[in-house]
Amino acid sequence: MNPSVQIYSLVFSILFAAIGFCGDDSDAKSLESELASLQGSWLLVIDVNGQSIRNVKTIKGNQETVRRYDSKTKRLLSEHKAEFELSQSGDVRVLTFRSATEPKGDSLSYVYKIDGKFLFEITGILTENHYKNNVSTPRLLRWERIEAVSK
């Protein structure tokens, strides 16, 4: 085989591999669509040592605020703000966040899925060589969308 043909074949192989590795615009558009679907408020009620805690997650753009309330007294217990980005690992969607109050802190990640009016967060299952888990023990959280009140 002619050396110049071999070089062209090699260059085209690398080019096609790079295009495949980088993905296409449909991945970016799909993540933009996912971001749009996440917008709004979500509710999660959990039991912590016999106390019912109402968590409200509000997402605006790529920022989220999670407020935790005592379900009985409605008193605000804590508030946490974070900035996040969405990515995809194969067919799995990953949300990676960093505390807004500690921007130089670690980025932590979890798997998520939007299914109708529910947002599922699957934490503690990512491999540590690429992502840093936000918890050490796997768990599944199911948030429910809070419908906006029409005025």
C-alpha positions in Angstrom: 0.0 0.0 0.0 1.2 3.5 -0.9 2.7 5.3 2.2 0.6 8.4 1.5 -2.6 6.3 1.4 -1.6 4.8 4.7 -1.1 8.2 6.2 -4.5 9.4 4.9 -6.1 6.3 6.3 -4.6 6.9 9.7 -5.6 10.6 9.7 -9.2 9.8 8.8 -9.3 7.0 11.4 -8.2 9.4 14.1 -10.6 12.0 12.9 -13.6 9.7 12.9 -12.6 8.3 16.3 -12.4 11.9 17.7 -15.8 12.7 16.3 -17.2 9.6 17.9 -15.5 10.3 21.2 -16.7 13.9 21.4 -20.3 12.9 20.7 -22.6 14.9 18.5 -24.9 17.8 19.0 -27.8 15.5 19.9 -26.0 14.7 23.2 -25.7 18.4 24.1 -29.3 19.1 23.0 -30.5 16.2 25.1 -28.7 17.5 28.2 -30.2 21.0 27.5 -33.6 19.3 27.4 -32.8 17.5 30.7 -31.8 20.8 32.3 -35.1 22.4 31.2 -37.0 19.4 32.7 -35.3 19.8 36.0 -36.4 23.4 36.5 -38.8 24.1 39.3 -39.4 22.7 42.7 -39.3 19.1 44.0 -40.5 17.6 47.3 -39.0 14.7 49.3 -40.3 13.7 52.8 -38.0 11.5 54.8 -37.9 10.2 58.4 -34.7 11.0 60.3 -34.6 9.4 63.8 -38.4 9.6 64.1 -38.6 13.2 62.9 -40.4 13.8 59.6 -38.3 16.1 57.4 -39.7 17.9 54.4 -37.1 18.7 51.8 -37.8 21.2 49.0 -35.3 21.4 46.1 -35.7 24.4 43.8 -33.7 24.4 40.6 -33.2 27.6 38.6 -30.7 27.3 35.7 -27.8 25.3 36.9 -28.3 26.2 40.5 -30.2 24.4 43.2 -31.3 25.3 46.7 -32.4 22.6 49.1 -34.4 23.7 52.1 -35.1 21.2 55.0 -38.1 21.8 57.2 -39.5 20.1 60.2 -42.8 18.6 58.8 -44.6 19.1 62.0 -43.7 22.7 63.0 -42.8 23.9 59.4 -39.6 25.4 60.9 -36.7 25.8 58.5 -33.9 23.5 59.7 -31.2 24.1 57.0 -30.6 25.4 53.6 -27.9 24.4 51.1 -27.1 25.9 47.7 -25.1 24.3 45.0 -24.2 24.8 41.4 -24.3 21.7 39.1 -23.7 20.4 35.6 -25.2 17.5 33.8 -23.3 14.9 31.9 -23.8 11.4 30.5 -21.9 8.2 31.0 -23.1 5.8 28.4 -26.9 5.7 28.8 -26.7 7.0 32.4 -27.3 10.6 33.3 -25.0 12.1 36.0 -25.5 15.3 38.0 -22.2 16.7 39.5 -22.6 19.5 42.0 -20.4 21.8 44.1 -21.5 23.8 47.1 -22.1 27.4 46.3 -20.7 28.4 49.7 -17.5 26.4 49.2 -16.7 26.8 45.5 -13.2 25.3 45.9 -14.6 22.2 47.6 -15.0 18.8 46.0 -17.4 18.1 43.1 -19.7 15.3 44.1 -21.9 13.2 41.7 -24.9 11.0 41.5 -27.0 9.2 38.9 -30.4 10.8 38.2 -33.5 10.1 36.1 -36.6 12.1 35.5 -39.7 10.0 35.1 -42.9 12.0 34.6 -43.5 14.0 37.8 -40.7 12.2 39.7 -37.0 12.8 40.0 -35.0 9.8 41.1 -31.5 10.3 42.6 -29.4 7.2 42.9 -26.4 7.9 45.1 -23.3 6.0 46.0 -23.1 3.8 42.9 -20.6 5.6 40.7 -17.0 4.3 40.3 -14.6 6.5 42.2 -12.1 6.6 39.4 -14.2 9.0 37.3 -16.7 10.5 39.7 -16.7 11.2 43.4 -19.9 9.8 45.1 -21.8 12.2 47.4 -22.5 9.3 49.9 -20.7 6.0 50.7 -23.7 3.8 50.9 -26.0 3.4 47.8 -29.5 4.8 48.2 -32.5 5.8 46.1 -34.4 9.0 46.6 -37.7 9.9 44.9 -38.5 13.5 44.6 -42.0 14.6 43.4 -42.5 17.7 41.3 -44.3 20.5 43.1 -46.8 22.0 40.7 -46.6 25.7 40.3 -49.6 27.6 41.7 -51.3 29.7 39.1 -52.0 33.3 40.1 
